[in-house]
Amino acid sequence: LLDRFEAESLSHVDEKFAAKSTLSREVHGAFIEKCFHPNNASTVEAITANLKAMENEGGAGASWASDTLATMAKMSPTSMAITHQQLQEGACMLQDKGLSDASRLAACLKMEYRLAQRCMAHGDFSEGIRAVLVDKDHNPRWAPLPGSVDAWFEPLGHELGLEEALDGE
């Protein structure tokens, strides 16, 4: 059944589910690099500043920067900070040649679990659900956390024992 579904999915494009992205590497790659690359933006605030500068410069990237800023304005500031740090930490794990694939997977899954647990407990998670799914007003009232999100990445009191499960790989 899975083989048949995979074959069908590769041979037939379902317009309803086809990617609708207007983002392309050829058109937007330089803009993305300028605004989001870690060498140019080590924080969400720096990304925002880069986008505002591009928007103010006018030219080819101004509209894209404006649209990106509008999208980011709808998002939880805490979630954006967490995601930014998560991408940085994940990249470090990928580059760590001292880790086996199983160790990398275990580290990533632990990080995901920690973040999921803490995000569920933070008010922004339920506020996002309220704004989009319950009241459908699409007007979330975020409660941004001041300062760093480093504590969100710290071990929990109940860690997952993934190393033992992955040792057999």
N, C-alpha and C positions, 0 to 999 in steps of 0.2 A: 504494500500500500504506500509506504513512504517512498520507495523507488519510483512508483508510478507518479505520485504527486510531484516529486522533484523533477522528473522528466517533463511533466506538463507545465510546471512553473517556469522551466527554462525555455520551453518552446512557444508558450503563449503569454503575451503581455496582457495583463488585466488592467485596463485603463483606470478602474476604480482604485487600484492599489499601486499603480505606477508612481514612481517618485515625481513629485510636482515641484521640486526645488528649482529655483531660478538662480541658484548659486553655482558658479562654475570656476574651476581653477584658472582657466584661461583669462576670464574677465575679472575675477575677484581675488585671485591668489596673492597679488602684490598688496592689496588692501588688507587682507587677512594677516599677512606676514607683518605688515607695518603696525597694525593695531593689536594683534594678539600674541605674536611670538614672544616667548619668555625673555629674550634679550631686549625687547622693547616694552614689555609690560609684565612686571613681576607681581602686580596686584590687580584686582578688579577695578580699583580706582584709576590705575594707570591705563587700563584698557579703555575706560570711559573717557579719560582725558585725551587719549589718542584718537578716539572716534570723534570727540567734539572738535579737536583740531582739524581733522580731515573734513568734517562737515563745514567748518568755518572757512577752510581754504577754497571751498567750491571745487569745481572741476569734476572729473569722472567719478571720484569716490564719494562725493558729498551726499548723493541720494542714498547710496548703500549705507554710509555711516549713519545718516539720519534714521533710516529704517531699522538698523541694528540697535541704535540707542532707544528707539521706541519699543522695540521688543524687550530689551534689557530692563526698561522702566517698569514693565509688567511683572518682572520676576522678583522673587524673594532675594533681598540683598544677602542674607545669611546663606541661602542655598547657592548663590553665585560664588560667594567666597569659598564655600566648602568645595564646590565643583572645581574651582580654579586650583585650589591646593591639592585636591585629589588627582587632577591631571598631572600636576608637577610631581607628586609622590609616585604615581604610577609610572611616569617616564623614568624616574630614578631607579625604580625596581627593574624595569626593562633593561636599563643600561648596566645593572650590577651583574658583572660576569661571574661573580662568586656564587650566585644563586642558581640552583637547578630550575628547570621548568616547573616542577612540582612545588618547589619552595616559593617561586614567584606567584604561582596560582594560589597557594595557601595564603601568602601575604596579601594579595589582592582581595581574596574572598574575606579575609579577616577585616581588612579596611572597609569593604563594602558593608559587612555585617555591623561593624561599629557605627558607621555613618547612618545606616538604616535605623538602627536602634535609637540613636540620638535625634535623628530627624523626626521620627515618629513621636518622640517625647516633646519636641519643640513646638510651640504654638503655630509657627508658620505652616506646618504640614496640614493641620486641621483647618487653618484659615484659607489655604489654597483650595482645599476640598469644598469648604463652605462657599467660597466665592464663585467657583466654577460649576460644581455639581449640585449643591443644595439650594442656595438662593439664586444662583445663576446671574448674579449682578456683575460678575467679572470685575469687581472692585475690592480686591483683597486689602486688608489693613495689616501690612507686615509689621513685625516687631523685631527689627534688626538687632543683632547682638553687637555690642561695642567691642572693638579690639579684634584680636586674633581668634581664629577658629582652631588653633592647635589642639585644644583640649578635646575636640570632637574626634581626633584621631588617636587618642590615648586608649590603652587597653580598658576593657570593661571588666566588671567583677565576674562575669560569666563568659569567658572566651570559648571559642569553638576549638575543639581538638583536631584540627585539620591535618597537622603533620602526620599523625598516626594513620589517618585515613588515606593519605596520599603516599605514604612510604611504600606501599605495595606496587606503585606504578613503575 
